[in-house]
Each structure stands twice: as structure tokens, then as C-alpha cells.
């Protein structure tokens, strides 16, 4: 909520300041110039990257803006509960309970335990899957960075096209001034799209990938510890320490939730564990 308020406030301040400088907002709005820059940038991007990568980028951006720090608490609770099931009831019960896990990587890793994979094999497979996943995510960041470079270039191309129209009307000074103003708008739009849209989105996605990398590392450590049938409390404390360090480094000033506080127990596994008297 605070993020949205700050975003709206910043946008309003920018528009208000721009209006004071140029007089009226209509002086800097031109649909054709905007479409020239945006359309040209997207066309160049589609030529440089496959359409599948753009679909993945849109999906990732959707996940970024839906991300909630409480997902870390849910992940810790699921790993701890699976460790309890492995510790108390064995692999057969673990096979039934892992189907309720919300994270696909956690579910896959525990299924390897159920299928009696060796620890080293699980570690190797998970590392390879994580590398492929993060590599795909970083390629999406590369798309945004490329679009940020293309937008100013397309803005300059639009300016050149506009100058051609200016020079064709040199006999009319009034039209020349109007044409020059419109020609420069494409450069403005290119710069705005690069620095107010593509670069910030790329940075936000990059930070989210770092968060996912921490989560994947926690999942791998949790799965390996479960495969070794370690004490659930030992697993929980160790993984909680890793996540706490990450949260303190990235969101200590953002008012985010404290992972060290007691988590709200969701229905995940709880009914079965209560029925069996393990909690």
C-alpha cells in the first residue's frame, strides 16, 4: 500500500512540475510521437528476442507486483512441516503430504526423497534446475535493459523524421516552430520510456530474482536436510536465520514483515498433524 501511494505521489509531482515548465500538458502530448517510439521499440525488441521470452517477461512482472514477504513465512512453515512428517512418520506419509506444497521446486525436491534418490543426486538435479530457472529470469532482465537502450534511439530517429518535415516547411516560420516542437517530443518520449519505465522495471525484476535465488537456496538446503532426516527444529532455525539475514539486508527500512516473529499457521498439513498429536 505504501509503495502504491509513493508511486502515485511521485507521478503527480512529476506531472505538476512538467505542467509548470511547459505551460500546459497538451504541449508535450502527441499520440503519433508516442506510438512511433513505443511501437518502434517493441518491434525492434521482438526482432531481437523470441515471442516466448516476452510472454515469460509479462508473467514474471505480474509475479513481481504480486509478491508478498509473507510467502517466505509460508515457505519456512511448509519445509518445517515436511521435516516433521519425515522425522515422525517416514517416507510413505511424506509422499501424501508433499502434494499440498505450494512451491513447485519444494514439491519436486521432496518427491526425489520419496523416490529414494541419493543426496548428491538430489543436490545435482536441483542445482541444475535452479540454474536454468534463474538463467531464464536474467534473460528477461536483459530484454528490459535492451528496450531501455532502444527507446532513446527510436526517439532520435523520430526527431530526424520530424526535422525532415520542418525543413520541408521553411517558407512558413510558424509551421517550422510547431514542427520542431513535435520533432523533439519523440526524443523526450524515448528518454522517458527508458528511464521511467524500462530501466525501473528491469531493476525491480532483478531484485526479485535475487529474492527468488535466496528462496531456492533455502529450498535446496531444506530438501537436503529432510533427505538426511535431520531434526525439524534444527532445519527450521537454520533456514529461518538465512531468510532473516536476507530480509534485514533488503527491507529493514521498508516496514516489511519480520520473519523472526511467529508465523500465522495456515491450514497446510495442520489438520493431519494435530490429528496425529505431533503439534
C-alpha positions as CSV (number, residue, x, y, z in Angstrom):
1,X,0.0,0.0,0.0
2,X,2.8,2.4,0.9
3,X,4.5,1.6,-2.4
4,X,1.4,2.4,-4.4
5,X,0.9,5.7,-2.6
6,X,4.5,6.8,-3.1
7,X,4.3,5.8,-6.8
8,X,1.1,7.9,-7.3
9,X,2.5,10.8,-5.4
10,X,5.7,10.8,-7.4
11,X,3.8,10.7,-10.7
12,X,1.6,13.6,-9.6
13,X,4.6,15.7,-8.6
14,X,6.3,15.0,-11.9
15,X,3.2,15.9,-13.9
16,X,2.6,19.1,-11.9
17,X,6.3,20.2,-12.3
18,X,6.2,19.4,-16.0
19,X,3.0,21.4,-16.4
20,X,4.5,24.4,-14.7
21,X,7.6,24.3,-17.0
22,X,5.8,23.9,-20.4
23,X,2.6,25.7,-19.6
24,X,0.0,23.1,-20.4
25,X,0.3,19.3,-20.6
26,X,-1.2,19.4,-24.2
27,X,2.1,21.0,-25.3
28,X,4.0,17.8,-24.6
29,X,1.4,15.2,-25.6
30,X,1.4,13.8,-29.1
31,X,-0.1,10.4,-29.7
32,X,1.8,9.9,-33.0
33,X,5.2,10.6,-31.5
34,X,4.4,8.3,-28.6
35,X,3.3,5.5,-30.8
36,X,6.3,5.9,-33.1
37,X,8.7,5.5,-30.2
38,X,6.8,2.7,-28.3
39,X,5.9,0.8,-31.5
40,X,9.4,1.0,-32.9
41,X,10.9,-0.1,-29.6
42,X,8.6,-3.1,-29.3
43,X,9.2,-4.1,-33.0
44,X,13.0,-4.0,-32.5
45,X,12.6,-6.0,-29.3
46,X,10.5,-8.6,-31.0
47,X,13.1,-8.9,-33.7
48,X,15.9,-9.3,-31.1
49,X,14.1,-11.8,-28.8
50,X,11.6,-14.6,-29.3
51,X,7.9,-14.0,-28.5
52,X,8.1,-16.8,-25.9
53,X,10.6,-14.6,-23.9
54,X,8.2,-11.7,-23.9
55,X,5.4,-13.9,-22.6
56,X,7.6,-15.1,-19.8
57,X,8.6,-11.5,-19.1
58,X,5.0,-10.4,-18.7
59,X,4.3,-13.4,-16.4
60,X,7.4,-12.5,-14.3
61,X,6.4,-8.9,-14.0
62,X,2.9,-10.0,-12.8
63,X,4.5,-12.1,-10.2
64,X,6.8,-9.3,-9.1
65,X,4.0,-7.0,-8.3
66,X,2.0,-9.7,-6.6
67,X,5.0,-10.8,-4.4
68,X,4.4,-10.6,-0.6
69,X,7.0,-11.1,2.1
70,X,4.6,-13.4,3.8
71,X,5.4,-16.0,1.2
72,X,8.8,-16.5,3.0
73,X,6.9,-17.5,6.2
74,X,4.7,-19.9,4.3
75,X,7.8,-21.5,2.7
76,X,9.5,-21.9,6.0
77,X,6.4,-23.4,7.6
78,X,6.0,-25.9,4.7
79,X,9.6,-27.1,4.9
80,X,9.4,-27.4,8.7
81,X,6.1,-29.4,8.5
82,X,7.5,-31.7,5.8
83,X,10.6,-32.3,8.0
84,X,8.2,-33.2,10.9
85,X,6.4,-35.7,8.7
86,X,9.7,-37.3,7.6
87,X,11.0,-37.3,11.1
88,X,7.9,-38.8,12.8
89,X,6.1,-40.9,10.1
90,X,8.5,-41.7,7.3
91,X,8.5,-41.6,3.6
92,X,5.0,-43.0,2.9
93,X,3.3,-40.3,4.9
94,X,5.7,-37.7,3.3
95,X,4.5,-38.8,-0.1
96,X,0.9,-37.9,0.7
97,X,1.7,-34.6,2.4
98,X,4.0,-33.2,-0.2
99,X,1.2,-32.9,-2.7
100,X,-0.1,-29.9,-0.7
101,X,3.1,-28.0,-1.0
102,X,2.6,-24.7,-2.8
103,X,6.2,-24.2,-4.2
104,X,6.8,-26.4,-7.2
105,X,10.6,-26.7,-6.5
106,X,10.0,-27.8,-2.9
107,X,7.4,-30.3,-4.1
108,X,9.8,-31.7,-6.8
109,X,12.7,-31.9,-4.3
110,X,10.7,-33.8,-1.7
111,X,9.4,-36.2,-4.5
112,X,13.0,-37.1,-5.1
113,X,13.3,-38.1,-1.5
114,X,10.2,-40.2,-1.8
115,X,11.6,-41.8,-4.9
116,X,14.8,-42.7,-2.9
117,X,17.2,-40.6,-4.8
118,X,20.7,-40.2,-3.2
119,X,21.5,-36.9,-1.5
120,X,24.1,-36.0,-4.1
121,X,21.7,-36.8,-6.9
122,X,19.1,-34.5,-5.4
123,X,21.6,-31.7,-5.0
124,X,22.8,-32.0,-8.6
125,X,19.3,-32.1,-10.1
126,X,18.1,-29.1,-8.0
127,X,21.2,-27.0,-8.8
128,X,20.7,-27.6,-12.5
129,X,17.0,-26.8,-12.4
130,X,17.7,-23.6,-10.3
131,X,20.4,-22.5,-12.8
132,X,18.1,-23.0,-15.7
133,X,15.3,-21.1,-14.0
134,X,17.4,-18.2,-12.9
135,X,19.1,-18.0,-16.3
136,X,15.7,-17.7,-17.9
137,X,14.8,-14.9,-15.5
138,X,18.0,-13.0,-16.1
139,X,17.3,-13.2,-19.9
140,X,14.1,-11.3,-19.1
141,X,16.0,-8.6,-17.4
142,X,18.2,-8.4,-20.5
143,X,15.1,-7.8,-22.5
144,X,14.1,-4.8,-20.4
145,X,17.7,-3.4,-20.5
146,X,17.7,-3.8,-24.3
147,X,14.4,-2.0,-24.6
148,X,15.8,0.8,-22.4
149,X,18.6,1.3,-24.9
150,X,16.3,1.1,-27.9
151,X,13.8,3.7,-26.8
152,X,16.1,6.7,-26.8
153,X,17.5,5.6,-30.2
154,X,14.0,5.3,-31.7
155,X,13.2,8.8,-30.1
156,X,16.2,10.2,-32.0
157,X,15.0,8.6,-35.2
158,X,11.6,10.2,-34.7
159,X,13.3,13.5,-34.2
160,X,15.1,13.1,-37.5
161,X,11.9,12.3,-39.2
162,X,10.3,15.4,-37.7
163,X,13.2,17.6,-38.8
164,X,12.6,16.4,-42.4
165,X,9.1,17.8,-42.1
166,X,10.4,21.1,-40.6
167,X,12.9,21.6,-43.5
168,X,10.1,21.0,-46.0
169,X,8.2,23.9,-44.5
170,X,11.0,26.5,-44.2
171,X,8.9,29.1,-46.0
172,X,6.4,29.1,-43.1
173,X,8.2,30.1,-39.8
174,X,5.1,29.3,-37.7
175,X,4.9,25.8,-39.0
176,X,8.6,25.4,-38.5
177,X,8.4,26.2,-34.8
178,X,5.4,23.8,-34.4
179,X,7.2,21.1,-36.3
180,X,10.4,21.5,-34.3
181,X,8.5,21.1,-31.1
182,X,6.8,17.9,-32.3
183,X,10.1,16.6,-33.6
184,X,11.8,17.0,-30.2
185,X,8.9,15.2,-28.5
186,X,10.0,11.8,-29.8
187,X,13.4,12.3,-28.1
188,X,11.5,13.2,-24.9
189,X,9.3,10.1,-25.1
190,X,12.3,7.9,-25.8
191,X,14.1,9.1,-22.7
192,X,11.0,8.9,-20.5
193,X,10.2,5.4,-21.6
194,X,13.8,4.3,-21.0
195,X,14.4,5.9,-17.6
196,X,10.8,6.0,-16.2
197,X,9.6,2.6,-17.4
198,X,12.1,0.0,-18.8
199,X,15.1,0.6,-16.5
200,X,13.0,0.7,-13.3
201,X,11.1,-2.5,-14.3
202,X,14.5,-4.1,-15.1
203,X,15.9,-3.2,-11.7
204,X,12.7,-4.3,-9.9
205,X,12.8,-7.7,-11.7
206,X,16.5,-8.1,-11.0
207,X,15.9,-7.5,-7.2
208,X,13.0,-10.0,-7.3
209,X,15.3,-12.6,-8.9
210,X,17.8,-12.1,-6.1
211,X,15.0,-12.8,-3.6
212,X,14.0,-15.9,-5.6
213,X,17.6,-17.1,-5.6
214,X,17.6,-16.9,-1.8
215,X,14.4,-18.8,-1.6
216,X,15.7,-21.5,-4.0
217,X,18.8,-21.8,-1.8
218,X,16.6,-22.2,1.2
219,X,14.5,-24.9,-0.5
220,X,17.6,-26.8,-1.6
221,X,19.1,-26.8,2.0
222,X,15.7,-27.8,3.4
223,X,15.2,-30.7,1.0
224,X,18.7,-32.0,1.6
225,X,18.2,-31.7,5.3
226,X,14.9,-33.6,5.1
227,X,16.6,-36.3,3.0
228,X,19.1,-36.8,5.8
229,X,16.2,-36.9,8.3
230,X,17.6,-34.1,10.3
231,X,15.8,-32.7,13.4
232,X,12.9,-30.4,12.2
233,X,13.7,-27.7,14.7
234,X,17.4,-27.6,13.6
235,X,16.2,-27.3,10.0
236,X,13.8,-24.5,10.8
237,X,16.2,-22.4,12.9
238,X,18.9,-22.7,10.2
239,X,16.7,-21.7,7.3
240,X,15.0,-19.0,9.3
241,X,18.4,-17.5,10.0
242,X,19.2,-17.4,6.3
243,X,15.9,-15.7,5.4
244,X,16.1,-13.2,8.3
245,X,19.5,-12.1,7.1
246,X,18.1,-11.6,3.6
247,X,15.1,-9.6,4.9
248,X,17.3,-7.4,7.1
249,X,19.5,-6.6,4.2
250,X,16.8,-5.7,1.7
251,X,13.8,-4.5,3.6
252,X,14.9,-3.2,7.0
253,X,13.7,0.3,6.1
254,X,10.6,-0.8,4.1
255,X,8.4,-1.8,7.0
256,X,8.2,-5.4,5.8
257,X,7.2,-8.3,8.0
258,X,9.7,-9.8,10.4
259,X,10.4,-13.4,9.7
260,X,11.5,-13.9,13.3
261,X,8.0,-13.3,14.5
262,X,5.7,-16.3,15.0
263,X,4.1,-17.2,11.7
264,X,0.4,-17.4,11.2
265,X,-0.2,-21.1,10.8
266,X,-2.1,-21.8,7.6
267,X,-4.1,-24.9,7.1
268,X,-1.2,-26.6,5.3
269,X,-0.8,-30.0,6.9
270,X,-2.1,-28.8,10.2
271,X,-5.2,-30.9,10.5
272,X,-3.3,-34.1,9.9
273,X,-0.5,-33.2,12.3
274,X,-3.0,-32.2,15.0
275,X,-4.9,-35.5,14.5
276,X,-1.7,-37.4,14.9
277,X,-0.7,-35.5,18.0
278,X,2.6,-34.2,16.6
279,X,1.9,-30.5,17.3
